[in-house]
């Protein structure tokens, strides 16, 4: 939609002024087809950065409280985001997410569920895994590093250094196994370790021990490799 493109153009202009941006791995973004963009979530900047800097248009969900805010509500509607009720099974948000992927679009998801504020990875929830399995959609991990310093730097008129690292795309591959809750939890954990591997060690949080990571339920495209370092597999 044209309003999303306008917002992205405005955001890119603002980011050049306010941030010192470094982006690594744009060549890993599939040029077409359904895609879940899995991001870290430190503060409000993260989804905006992901949406504005991706070479494809991104559809994102936003907590329903944002739609009630007098200013934020206008912005999320202009961007074409859709609301999600956190902390419960939001069937409408699930339906909308699947619709986005059925239309071969990019769906942004933050599996941590809420902003950390400190930059260290929190425990991932199973919502992304459920949607990825239902849609048979690939997942692209994106780590966003440094945004938590934005509000501290802004009054000092300092540009905030932010680094974005995009990893290798992967899919969940359960084979013929029936996916029960324990299996889905394991899949989420494996996906979160892929995301953690893109972060510096001090920011991996609950997924710091990469040597414990497994890839039992993950599949990578031919010619690509895991995001995990060899010592962490």
C-alpha positions in Angstrom: 0.0 0.0 0.0 1.2 3.5 -0.8 1.0 4.7 2.8 3.4 2.0 3.9 5.8 3.0 1.2 5.5 6.6 2.2 6.2 5.7 5.9 9.2 3.6 4.9 10.7 6.5 2.9 10.2 8.9 5.8 11.6 6.4 8.3 14.7 5.8 6.2 15.3 9.6 6.0 15.0 9.9 9.8 17.2 6.9 10.5 20.0 8.5 8.4 19.8 11.6 10.7 19.3 9.8 14.1 21.3 6.6 13.7 24.6 5.2 12.6 23.4 2.2 10.7 25.3 -1.0 9.7 23.3 -3.7 7.8 24.8 -7.1 7.2 23.2 -10.0 5.2 20.7 -8.3 2.9 21.7 -10.8 0.3 20.0 -13.5 2.4 16.5 -12.0 1.9 14.5 -14.2 -0.5 13.3 -12.0 -3.4 9.8 -13.5 -3.4 7.4 -15.9 -1.8 5.9 -16.1 1.7 8.4 -15.3 4.5 8.3 -14.8 8.3 10.8 -12.1 9.4 11.9 -13.1 12.9 13.4 -10.2 14.8 14.9 -9.4 18.2 12.8 -6.9 20.2 14.6 -4.4 22.4 12.6 -1.3 21.9 10.1 0.5 19.6 12.7 1.0 16.9 13.2 -2.6 16.0 10.1 -3.3 13.9 10.4 0.1 12.3 14.0 -0.6 11.3 13.1 -4.0 10.0 10.1 -2.7 7.9 12.0 0.3 6.5 15.3 -1.4 5.6 14.0 -4.7 4.1 14.1 -4.8 0.3 10.6 -6.2 0.4 7.4 -4.7 1.9 6.7 -6.0 5.4 3.4 -6.5 7.1 3.6 -6.3 10.9 1.3 -6.9 13.8 1.1 -4.4 16.7 -0.3 -4.8 20.2 -3.9 -3.7 20.3 -3.1 -1.0 22.9 -1.2 0.9 20.2 -4.3 1.3 18.1 -6.0 3.1 21.0 -3.2 5.7 21.4 -4.0 9.1 19.8 -0.7 9.3 17.9 0.6 5.8 17.7 -2.9 4.6 16.5 -2.7 6.9 13.5 0.9 5.7 12.6 0.2 1.9 12.9 -2.9 2.3 10.7 -1.0 4.3 8.1 1.6 1.6 8.1 -1.0 -1.1 7.5 -0.2 -3.0 10.7 -2.9 -5.2 12.2 -3.7 -5.6 16.0 -3.0 -8.5 18.2 -4.1 -9.2 21.7 -1.1 -10.3 23.7 -1.3 -13.0 26.4 -4.1 -14.9 24.8 -5.0 -16.9 21.7 -6.0 -14.2 19.2 -7.7 -16.2 16.4 -8.3 -13.1 14.2 -4.6 -12.2 14.4 -3.7 -15.8 13.5 -6.1 -15.8 10.6 -4.7 -12.4 9.4 -1.1 -13.7 9.7 -1.9 -16.8 7.6 -3.6 -14.6 5.0 -0.4 -12.5 4.7 1.7 -15.5 4.1 -0.9 -17.1 1.7 -0.5 -13.9 -0.4 3.3 -14.5 -0.6 4.1 -11.4 1.6 6.6 -10.9 4.4 5.2 -11.1 7.9 7.2 -9.6 10.8 7.1 -11.4 14.1 9.0 -10.9 17.4 8.9 -14.3 19.2 9.9 -12.7 22.5 6.5 -11.2 22.6 7.5 -8.0 24.3 10.3 -5.5 24.4 13.3 -6.4 26.6 14.6 -2.9 27.1 18.1 -4.2 27.9 19.1 -5.8 24.6 19.4 -9.4 25.9 17.4 -12.1 24.3 14.3 -13.3 26.2 12.5 -16.6 26.1 10.7 -17.1 22.8 7.0 -18.0 22.6 5.4 -20.6 20.3 3.1 -18.3 18.3 5.6 -17.9 15.5 6.3 -21.6 15.3 2.5 -22.4 15.1 2.0 -19.9 12.2 5.1 -21.1 10.4 4.0 -24.7 10.5 0.4 -23.9 9.5 1.6 -21.8 6.5 4.7 -23.9 5.7 6.6 -20.6 5.5 10.3 -20.1 5.8 11.8 -18.0 8.5 14.5 -15.3 8.2 16.2 -14.3 11.5 17.2 -10.7 12.0 19.2 -9.4 15.0 19.0 -5.7 15.8 21.7 -4.5 18.1 22.1 -1.2 19.9 18.6 0.5 19.8 18.3 0.5 23.5 20.6 3.5 23.7 18.4 5.6 21.5 16.5 7.6 24.2 19.7 8.2 26.2 21.5 9.6 23.1 18.6 11.7 21.7 18.7 14.5 24.3 22.5 14.7 23.8 22.0 15.0 20.0 24.1 11.9 19.5 23.5 9.4 16.7 22.9 5.9 18.0 25.0 3.1 16.5 22.7 0.3 15.4 23.8 -2.9 13.7 21.4 -5.2 11.9 22.5 -8.8 11.1 20.3 -10.9 8.8 21.0 -14.6 8.9 20.2 -17.6 6.7 16.6 -18.6 6.0 15.3 -21.9 7.4 12.1 -23.9 7.7 10.7 -26.2 10.3 10.8 -29.8 9.2 8.9 -32.1 11.5 8.8 -35.0 9.0 6.0 -37.4 9.7 6.1 -36.8 13.4 2.9 -35.4 14.9 3.7 -31.9 16.3 2.6 -31.9 19.9 3.2 -29.1 22.4 6.6 -30.4 23.5 7.8 -30.7 19.9 6.6 -27.2 19.1 8.5 -25.9 22.2 11.6 -27.6 20.9 11.2 -26.1 17.5 10.8 -22.6 19.0 14.0 -23.2 21.0 15.9 -24.2 17.9 14.7 -21.1 16.0 15.7 -18.9 18.9 19.2 -20.3 19.0 19.4 -19.4 15.3 18.5 -15.9 16.2 20.9 -15.8 19.2 23.8 -16.9 17.0 23.5 -13.5 15.2 24.1 -11.6 18.4 27.3 -10.9 20.3 27.7 -13.3 23.3 26.7 -10.8 25.9 23.3 -10.2 24.2 22.2 -13.8 23.7 20.4 -13.9 27.1 18.6 -17.1 27.9 20.1 -18.6 24.7 23.7 -17.9 25.6 24.8 -21.6 25.6 25.1 -22.2 21.8 26.7 -25.5 22.5 23.3 -26.8 23.7 21.6 -25.8 20.4 20.1 -28.5 18.2 18.8 -28.5 14.6 16.6 -31.6 14.7 13.6 -29.9 13.3 15.2 -27.3 11.0 15.9 -27.5 7.3 18.1 -25.1 5.3 17.9 -24.4 1.5 20.4 -26.3 -0.7 23.8 -24.4 -0.7 23.2 -22.6 2.6 24.4 -23.4 6.0 23.2 -23.0 9.6 23.5 -19.7 11.4 25.2 -21.5 14.3 29.0 -21.5 14.4 30.4 -25.0 13.9 31.4 -25.2 17.6 27.8 -24.6 18.6 26.2 -27.5 16.7 
